[in-house]
Amino acid sequence: MNLIDQTFARLREEGKTALMPFVSVGDPDLDLSLDILKQLQQSGADMIELGVPYSDPLADGPVIQRASERALRSSVTLRDCILMAERARAEGVTIPLILFTYYNPVLQFGLEPFFELVKDKGISGLIIPDLPLEEDSEVRTMSENYGIHLIPLVAPTSRERVTAIAKRAKGFVYCVSSLGVTGVRAEFHNDIDHFLATVKEATDLPISIGFGISSREQVERFEALCDGVVVGSAIVRVIEESLPLLHDPATKAEGLQRIGQFVSQLKG
């Protein structure tokens, strides 16, 4: 059984909601990214999204764009991000790792070698936000052959497509809380509760929500409605604010502790 399925099954038995942090791999560098992944697990993360830095993001807001820029200045590649999973496993990270990447790097890498490497290095899921349902058949077939869950995004504007998207989903359905790109928000789409109920009716899979969630209060707002909550920009911003500490060996532990404390607060 895929590790994502195992984790959701366990959390459901425990009556808990998955906390799923997103990080930009290579921000600020690969070695510190590894330390951050270990800290996230230690602080209560149930799964982690490994964001691949990309120069022309479709869904990323300014905070994650800056993180990608920092990683790209260090020449971090798609291969580096996949190999980060192997490094994390060797350092004791056992929770599911989900690769978040745009399609062009995958296409340039080559589908067969991409999926071989993803499978070999212990990645359980894949999110490609710019690959629409109508064009994902080749990637979907490959993902099923390799046992990697291809996780779809569903937005409030996708109402007429919810059933079609949910029917082909694997792992969980990623519900987008707001229109536009990622980023910290005080409010969500007006009809978000009804939207989540619609998605839940369309699938037996877990549903998770992301885009804009940044506080314990917001996590609590969705715990009763969803099986998982993704927090991205808020965590990436804490990492950004902690860069001076992380770059100094004398204060690196303090920087990691700040990141961990924020995740622990989200977990509750």
C-alpha positions in Angstrom: 0.0 0.0 0.0 1.2 3.5 -0.8 2.5 5.3 2.2 0.0 8.2 1.7 -2.8 5.7 2.0 -1.3 4.1 5.1 -0.9 7.5 6.8 -4.4 8.7 6.0 -5.9 5.4 7.2 -4.0 5.6 10.5 -5.0 9.3 11.1 -8.6 8.5 10.3 -8.6 5.8 13.0 -7.0 8.2 15.4 -9.6 10.9 14.5 -6.8 13.3 13.4 -6.3 15.6 10.4 -3.0 15.4 8.4 -0.8 18.5 8.6 1.1 18.8 5.3 3.8 21.5 5.1 5.2 22.6 1.8 8.8 23.6 1.4 10.9 24.8 -1.5 13.7 22.4 -1.8 17.1 24.1 -2.0 15.9 27.2 0.0 18.3 28.3 1.2 20.5 25.4 0.2 20.2 21.6 -0.1 21.9 20.8 3.2 19.7 23.2 5.2 16.6 21.8 3.3 17.5 18.4 4.7 17.7 19.8 8.2 14.3 21.6 7.7 12.6 18.3 6.6 13.9 16.5 9.7 12.6 19.4 11.8 9.2 19.3 10.2 8.7 15.7 11.0 10.0 16.2 14.5 7.5 19.0 15.0 4.4 17.0 13.9 4.2 17.1 10.1 2.3 14.1 8.8 3.4 14.5 5.1 5.6 16.9 3.4 5.3 18.5 -0.1 8.7 18.9 -1.7 8.4 22.0 -4.0 10.7 22.0 -7.0 12.0 25.5 -7.8 10.7 26.8 -11.1 11.3 30.1 -12.9 7.8 30.5 -14.4 5.3 29.2 -11.7 1.6 29.1 -12.5 0.3 28.7 -8.9 3.0 30.1 -6.6 2.6 33.5 -4.9 5.4 35.9 -4.1 6.8 34.2 -1.0 7.3 30.9 -2.8 8.5 32.6 -5.9 11.3 34.2 -3.8 12.2 30.9 -2.3 12.4 29.4 -5.8 14.7 32.2 -6.9 17.0 31.6 -3.9 17.1 27.8 -4.8 17.7 28.5 -8.5 20.6 30.8 -7.7 22.2 27.7 -6.2 21.4 25.8 -9.4 19.0 23.4 -7.6 17.5 21.0 -10.2 14.6 18.5 -10.4 17.0 15.7 -9.8 18.4 17.4 -6.7 14.8 17.6 -5.3 14.1 13.9 -6.0 17.5 12.9 -4.4 16.5 15.0 -1.4 13.9 12.3 -0.6 16.7 9.7 -0.5 18.8 11.9 1.8 15.8 12.5 4.0 15.0 8.8 4.3 18.7 8.1 5.2 18.4 10.7 8.0 15.2 9.1 9.5 12.4 10.9 7.7 9.6 8.3 7.5 6.5 10.3 6.6 5.1 10.5 3.0 7.0 12.8 0.7 5.0 14.4 -2.2 6.8 16.1 -5.1 5.2 19.3 -6.3 6.6 20.3 -9.7 5.5 21.9 -13.0 5.3 19.7 -16.1 8.1 21.2 -18.2 10.9 20.0 -15.9 9.4 16.5 -15.9 9.0 16.5 -19.7 12.6 17.6 -20.1 13.8 14.9 -17.7 11.9 12.2 -19.6 8.9 10.4 -18.1 10.4 6.9 -17.8 13.7 8.0 -16.0 11.7 10.5 -14.0 9.3 7.9 -12.6 12.1 5.4 -12.1 14.0 7.9 -10.0 10.9 9.1 -8.0 10.0 5.5 -7.2 13.6 4.5 -6.3 14.1 7.5 -3.9 11.0 7.0 -1.8 8.5 9.6 -3.1 4.9 8.6 -2.7 2.9 11.2 -4.5 3.1 13.8 -7.3 1.4 17.1 -7.9 1.7 18.8 -11.3 -0.5 22.0 -11.1 -0.2 22.9 -14.8 -1.1 19.4 -16.2 -4.9 19.4 -16.8 -7.1 16.4 -16.7 -7.5 16.3 -20.4 -3.7 16.0 -21.0 -2.6 13.8 -18.1 -3.2 10.3 -19.6 0.4 9.5 -20.2 1.6 10.7 -16.9 -1.3 9.0 -15.1 -0.5 5.7 -16.7 3.1 6.0 -15.7 2.3 7.0 -12.2 -0.1 4.0 -11.8 2.6 1.6 -13.2 5.1 2.9 -10.7 2.7 3.1 -7.7 3.1 6.9 -7.4 -0.1 8.7 -6.6 -0.9 11.5 -9.1 -2.8 14.0 -6.9 -5.1 16.5 -8.6 -6.0 20.0 -7.7 -9.6 21.1 -7.7 -10.5 24.8 -7.4 -13.9 26.4 -6.5 -14.2 27.3 -10.2 -13.9 23.6 -11.1 -17.4 22.8 -9.9 -18.5 21.2 -13.2 -15.3 19.2 -13.4 -15.2 18.0 -9.8 -16.7 14.5 -10.5 -14.4 13.8 -13.4 -11.3 15.0 -11.6 -12.1 13.2 -8.3 -13.0 9.9 -10.1 -9.4 9.6 -11.4 -7.6 10.9 -8.3 -5.2 8.8 -6.3 -4.0 9.4 -2.7 -6.2 12.4 -2.0 -7.9 15.3 -3.7 -6.2 18.7 -3.2 -8.9 21.4 -2.8 -7.8 24.9 -3.5 -9.2 27.2 -0.9 -9.1 30.5 -2.9 -8.9 31.8 -6.4 -5.5 33.0 -7.6 -2.0 32.0 -6.5 -0.7 30.7 -3.2 -0.2 33.1 -0.3 -1.3 33.9 3.2 -4.9 35.0 3.4 -7.3 36.2 6.0 -10.4 35.0 4.2 -11.2 32.2 1.8 -13.6 31.7 -1.1 -17.2 32.7 0.0 -18.7 29.3 -0.8 -15.8 27.2 0.5 -17.8 24.9 2.8 -20.2 24.0 0.1 -17.4 23.4 -2.3 -15.6 21.0 0.1 -18.9 19.2 0.6 -19.3 18.8 -3.2 -15.8 17.4 -3.5 -16.4 15.0 -0.6 -19.5 13.7 -2.2 -17.6 12.9 -5.4 -14.9 10.7 -3.9 -14.2 8.2 -1.2 -10.6 9.4 -1.1 -9.4 11.8 1.6 -9.6 15.5 0.7 -7.1 18.1 1.7 -7.2 21.9 1.5 -4.4 24.4 0.8 -3.6 27.8 -0.6 -3.6 30.5 2.0 -3.8 28.6 5.3 -1.4 30.2 7.8 -2.6 29.9 11.4 -3.8 27.4 14.0 -7.2 29.0 13.8 -7.5 28.5 10.1 -6.3 24.8 10.5 -9.0 24.3 13.1 -11.5 25.9 10.7 -11.0 23.1 8.2 -10.2 20.1 10.4 -13.9 19.1 10.6 -14.3 19.4 6.9 -11.1 17.9 5.5 -8.7 15.0 6.0 -5.6 17.1 5.5 -4.5 20.7 5.6 -1.6 22.0 3.5 0.4 25.0 4.7 2.9 26.4 2.3 3.6 30.2 2.0 3.4 30.7 5.8 6.1 28.1 6.5 8.2 29.3 3.6 8.0 32.8 5.0 9.1 31.6 8.4 12.1 30.0 6.7 12.8 33.2 4.8 12.7 35.2 8.1 15.0 32.7 9.7 17.7 32.8 7.0 20.1 34.9 9.0 20.0 32.4 11.8 20.2 29.4 9.5 23.2 30.6 7.7 25.2 31.1 10.9 26.4 27.8 12.4 26.2 29.3 15.8 22.5 30.1 15.5 21.4 27.4 13.0 19.7 25.4 15.7 17.7 28.4 16.8 16.6 29.0 13.2 15.4 25.4 12.9 13.7 25.7 16.3 11.7 28.7 15.1 10.5 26.8 12.1 9.6 23.8 14.3 7.7 25.9 16.8 5.6 27.4 14.0 4.7 23.9 12.7 4.0 22.7 16.3 1.6 25.6 16.7 -0.2 24.7 13.5 -0.5 21.1 14.7 -2.1 22.2 18.0 
